[in-house]
Amino acid sequence: SGAHPPALLRRADGQVEVVNVKPAMMLGSVPVLPRVTDASLQLGPGDTLVCYSDGYHEATAPDGATQFGVEGLRRAVGGARTNLPLD
């Protein structure tokens, strides 16, 4: 993950799940060798892997306190409209 939040997997039916990966430190951030692990995902037709930085879920509302959050991001990328064409 390189210190990024876990990716989201949007299934073709609009369901969104958090990809379960072990958190890791940012590459090059400390003078030690990183511990690297592999993860596998099965993507089907119409599935989308959503990778993002912490700026997306840490964005705040006009009140300056309420964060968008991972759940807000899941709602934004999921749902029935996922089968619409990009244009």
KEVOVEX-517535 format. One line per field, with one value per atom (N, C-alpha, C): residue number from 1; residue in three letters; atom name; x, y, z. Coordinates in nm, 3 decimals. Example, Ala and Ser with C-alpha at 12.3 -4.5 7.8 and 13.67 -1.06 7.14 Angstrom:
2
num: c(1 1 1 2 2 2)
residuo: c(Ala Ala Ala Ser Ser Ser)
atomo: c(N CA C N CA C)
u: c(1.319 1.230 1.320 1.285 1.367 1.290)
v: c(-0.569 -0.450 -0.330 -0.225 -0.106 0.003)
w: c(0.780 0.780 0.780 0.708 0.714 0.787)
end
This chain:
87
num: c(1 1 1 2 2 2 3 3 3 4 4 4 5 5 5 6 6 6 7 7 7 8 8 8 9 9 9 10 10 10 11 11 11 12 12 12 13 13 13 14 14 14 15 15 15 16 16 16 17 17 17 18 18 18 19 19 19 20 20 20 21 21 21 22 22 22 23 23 23 24 24 24 25 25 25 26 26 26 27 27 27 28 28 28 29 29 29 30 30 30 31 31 31 32 32 32 33 33 33 34 34 34 35 35 35 36 36 36 37 37 37 38 38 38 39 39 39 40 40 40 41 41 41 42 42 42 43 43 43 44 44 44 45 45 45 46 46 46 47 47 47 48 48 48 49 49 49 50 50 50 51 51 51 52 52 52 53 53 53 54 54 54 55 55 55 56 56 56 57 57 57 58 58 58 59 59 59 60 60 60 61 61 61 62 62 62 63 63 63 64 64 64 65 65 65 66 66 66 67 67 67 68 68 68 69 69 69 70 70 70 71 71 71 72 72 72 73 73 73 74 74 74 75 75 75 76 76 76 77 77 77 78 78 78 79 79 79 80 80 80 81 81 81 82 82 82 83 83 83 84 84 84 85 85 85 86 86 86 87 87 87)
residuo: c(Ser Ser Ser Gly Gly Gly Ala Ala Ala His His His Pro Pro Pro Pro Pro Pro Ala Ala Ala Leu Leu Leu Leu Leu Leu Arg Arg Arg Arg Arg Arg Ala Ala Ala Asp Asp Asp Gly Gly Gly Gln Gln Gln Val Val Val Glu Glu Glu Val Val Val Val Val Val Asn Asn Asn Val Val Val Lys Lys Lys Pro Pro Pro Ala Ala Ala Met Met Met Met Met Met Leu Leu Leu Gly Gly Gly Ser Ser Ser Val Val Val Pro Pro Pro Val Val Val Leu Leu Leu Pro Pro Pro Arg Arg Arg Val Val Val Thr Thr Thr Asp Asp Asp Ala Ala Ala Ser Ser Ser Leu Leu Leu Gln Gln Gln Leu Leu Leu Gly Gly Gly Pro Pro Pro Gly Gly Gly Asp Asp Asp Thr Thr Thr Leu Leu Leu Val Val Val Cys Cys Cys Tyr Tyr Tyr Ser Ser Ser Asp Asp Asp Gly Gly Gly Tyr Tyr Tyr His His His Glu Glu Glu Ala Ala Ala Thr Thr Thr Ala Ala Ala Pro Pro Pro Asp Asp Asp Gly Gly Gly Ala Ala Ala Thr Thr Thr Gln Gln Gln Phe Phe Phe Gly Gly Gly Val Val Val Glu Glu Glu Gly Gly Gly Leu Leu Leu Arg Arg Arg Arg Arg Arg Ala Ala Ala Val Val Val Gly Gly Gly Gly Gly Gly Ala Ala Ala Arg Arg Arg Thr Thr Thr Asn Asn Asn Leu Leu Leu Pro Pro Pro Leu Leu Leu Asp Asp Asp)
atomo: c(N CA C N CA C N CA C N CA C N CA C N CA C N CA C N CA C N CA C N CA C N CA C N CA C N CA C N CA C N CA C N CA C N CA C N CA C N CA C N CA C N CA C N CA C N CA C N CA C N CA C N CA C N CA C N CA C N CA C N CA C N CA C N CA C N CA C N CA C N CA C N CA C N CA C N CA C N CA C N CA C N CA C N CA C N CA C N CA C N CA C N CA C N CA C N CA C N CA C N CA C N CA C N CA C N CA C N CA C N CA C N CA C N CA C N CA C N CA C N CA C N CA C N CA C N CA C N CA C N CA C N CA C N CA C N CA C N CA C N CA C N CA C N CA C N CA C N CA C N CA C N CA C N CA C N CA C N CA C N CA C N CA C N CA C N CA C N CA C N CA C N CA C N CA C)
u: c(0.082 0.000 0.085 0.211 0.300 0.248 0.181 0.124 -0.003 -0.053 -0.181 -0.294 -0.415 -0.528 -0.557 -0.625 -0.654 -0.743 -0.717 -0.796 -0.939 -1.028 -1.166 -1.188 -1.267 -1.303 -1.451 -1.482 -1.621 -1.661 -1.756 -1.804 -1.901 -1.920 -2.007 -2.149 -2.194 -2.330 -2.343 -2.231 -2.236 -2.192 -2.173 -2.125 -1.978 -1.939 -1.800 -1.746 -1.629 -1.565 -1.424 -1.378 -1.241 -1.150 -1.042 -0.946 -0.863 -0.866 -0.800 -0.651 -0.570 -0.425 -0.362 -0.247 -0.176 -0.116 -0.137 -0.078 0.074 0.135 0.280 0.330 0.458 0.519 0.546 0.556 0.587 0.728 0.742 0.872 0.972 1.091 1.195 1.180 1.080 1.057 1.145 1.195 1.283 1.400 1.513 1.632 1.636 1.525 1.522 1.460 1.489 1.430 1.282 1.198 1.054 1.017 0.913 0.857 0.749 0.768 0.677 0.596 0.464 0.377 0.295 0.249 0.165 0.020 -0.067 -0.211 -0.269 -0.372 -0.437 -0.583 -0.633 -0.774 -0.824 -0.949 -1.013 -1.107 -1.075 -1.160 -1.241 -1.371 -1.459 -1.494 -1.564 -1.608 -1.691 -1.654 -1.727 -1.678 -1.586 -1.529 -1.425 -1.407 -1.310 -1.233 -1.101 -1.016 -0.993 -1.029 -1.018 -0.903 -0.794 -0.680 -0.685 -0.656 -0.668 -0.571 -0.546 -0.458 -0.545 -0.481 -0.555 -0.627 -0.590 -0.657 -0.805 -0.843 -0.983 -1.070 -1.032 -1.120 -1.100 -0.992 -0.970 -1.024 -1.081 -1.140 -1.251 -1.261 -1.360 -1.472 -1.585 -1.703 -1.678 -1.765 -1.749 -1.738 -1.789 -1.777 -1.635 -1.544 -1.404 -1.374 -1.473 -1.451 -1.497 -1.609 -1.666 -1.588 -1.529 -1.453 -1.541 -1.502 -1.573 -1.569 -1.454 -1.439 -1.441 -1.397 -1.396 -1.539 -1.632 -1.772 -1.830 -1.794 -1.838 -1.783 -1.659 -1.598 -1.664 -1.695 -1.764 -1.900 -1.973 -2.103 -2.088 -1.981 -1.961 -1.929 -1.855 -1.815 -1.906 -1.994 -2.079 -2.221 -2.304 -2.446 -2.486 -2.610 -2.670 -2.610 -2.557 -2.505 -2.372 -2.317 -2.186 -2.189 -2.305 -2.308 -2.329 -2.326 -2.341 -2.210 -2.216 -2.092 -2.020 -1.889 -1.813 -1.848 -1.889 -1.922 -2.051)
v: c(-0.121 0.000 0.126 0.114 0.231 0.349 0.325 0.427 0.490 0.440 0.487 0.409 0.464 0.389 0.269 0.168 0.050 0.083 0.017 0.038 -0.009 0.038 -0.008 -0.093 -0.196 -0.280 -0.263 -0.199 -0.178 -0.292 -0.372 -0.484 -0.433 -0.512 -0.474 -0.444 -0.506 -0.482 -0.357 -0.281 -0.157 -0.169 -0.292 -0.310 -0.270 -0.204 -0.160 -0.219 -0.280 -0.339 -0.283 -0.274 -0.230 -0.351 -0.331 -0.439 -0.457 -0.576 -0.605 -0.629 -0.525 -0.536 -0.487 -0.542 -0.502 -0.363 -0.270 -0.136 -0.145 -0.055 -0.054 0.089 0.102 0.235 0.285 0.416 0.478 0.435 0.397 0.354 0.469 0.438 0.538 0.630 0.608 0.700 0.672 0.552 0.516 0.434 0.441 0.371 0.222 0.154 0.008 -0.056 -0.180 -0.250 -0.273 -0.242 -0.261 -0.409 -0.443 -0.578 -0.575 -0.653 -0.653 -0.781 -0.767 -0.884 -0.872 -0.984 -0.988 -1.006 -0.958 -0.979 -1.009 -1.092 -1.127 -1.085 -1.039 -1.004 -1.069 -1.108 -1.159 -1.051 -0.993 -0.892 -0.957 -0.932 -0.983 -0.872 -0.906 -0.804 -0.697 -0.571 -0.460 -0.422 -0.498 -0.462 -0.353 -0.270 -0.160 -0.154 -0.144 -0.123 0.027 0.083 0.226 0.251 0.307 0.344 0.495 0.540 0.683 0.719 0.848 0.894 0.942 0.967 1.007 1.141 1.221 1.349 1.334 1.223 1.203 1.181 1.091 1.062 1.160 1.238 1.338 1.476 1.488 1.616 1.654 1.782 1.825 1.906 1.903 1.980 2.128 2.217 2.359 2.393 2.302 2.331 2.316 2.263 2.249 2.133 2.056 1.946 1.811 1.808 1.682 1.631 1.511 1.453 1.370 1.365 1.285 1.138 1.089 0.954 0.846 0.728 0.613 0.575 0.586 0.553 0.649 0.775 0.872 0.838 0.797 0.756 0.629 0.536 0.414 0.447 0.539 0.580 0.649 0.729 0.805 0.715 0.607 0.521 0.401 0.374 0.256 0.288 0.187 0.205 0.167 0.193 0.149 0.216 0.336 0.407 0.351 0.250 0.198 0.133 0.098 0.037 0.139 0.268 0.372 0.388 0.422 0.445 0.570 0.575 0.687 0.820 0.820 0.947 1.002)
w: c(0.000 0.000 0.000 0.038 0.034 0.113 0.224 0.312 0.257 0.145 0.093 0.159 0.160 0.215 0.125 0.180 0.098 -0.021 -0.132 -0.254 -0.232 -0.319 -0.319 -0.443 -0.430 -0.543 -0.570 -0.683 -0.722 -0.815 -0.770 -0.850 -0.956 -1.060 -1.171 -1.124 -1.014 -0.965 -0.880 -0.862 -0.786 -0.642 -0.592 -0.456 -0.449 -0.339 -0.323 -0.194 -0.205 -0.087 -0.073 0.049 0.076 0.055 -0.021 -0.045 0.082 0.135 0.261 0.236 0.258 0.247 0.376 0.405 0.525 0.504 0.597 0.584 0.578 0.504 0.491 0.496 0.525 0.531 0.389 0.376 0.249 0.206 0.082 0.031 0.042 0.093 0.106 0.225 0.310 0.422 0.543 0.553 0.665 0.611 0.678 0.627 0.661 0.643 0.663 0.540 0.518 0.405 0.431 0.334 0.354 0.352 0.424 0.418 0.311 0.210 0.097 0.097 0.076 0.066 -0.062 -0.111 -0.230 -0.191 -0.278 -0.261 -0.398 -0.403 -0.529 -0.524 -0.637 -0.652 -0.779 -0.779 -0.899 -0.951 -1.066 -1.127 -1.238 -1.235 -1.339 -1.437 -1.543 -1.638 -1.567 -1.588 -1.527 -1.389 -1.329 -1.199 -1.218 -1.115 -1.122 -0.991 -1.002 -0.886 -0.871 -0.756 -0.732 -0.634 -0.685 -0.601 -0.580 -0.460 -0.429 -0.318 -0.304 -0.196 -0.079 0.033 0.152 0.137 0.038 0.018 -0.016 -0.075 -0.111 0.012 0.098 0.213 0.328 0.326 0.431 0.391 0.273 0.231 0.330 0.361 0.460 0.396 0.463 0.422 0.454 0.408 0.437 0.587 0.674 0.818 0.868 0.782 0.819 0.911 0.948 1.042 0.989 0.919 0.872 0.752 0.766 0.656 0.564 0.437 0.337 0.377 0.417 0.469 0.362 0.400 0.310 0.274 0.369 0.338 0.235 0.242 0.142 0.004 0.001 -0.126 -0.180 -0.090 -0.133 -0.194 -0.132 -0.186 -0.321 -0.335 -0.459 -0.577 -0.555 -0.667 -0.686 -0.592 -0.601 -0.642 -0.636 -0.665 -0.805 -0.836 -0.962 -1.084 -1.070 -1.188 -1.237 -1.172 -1.212 -1.349 -1.401 -1.534 -1.645 -1.612 -1.715 -1.791 -1.920 -1.996 -1.943 -1.959 -1.906 -1.971 -2.098 -2.160 -2.104)
end
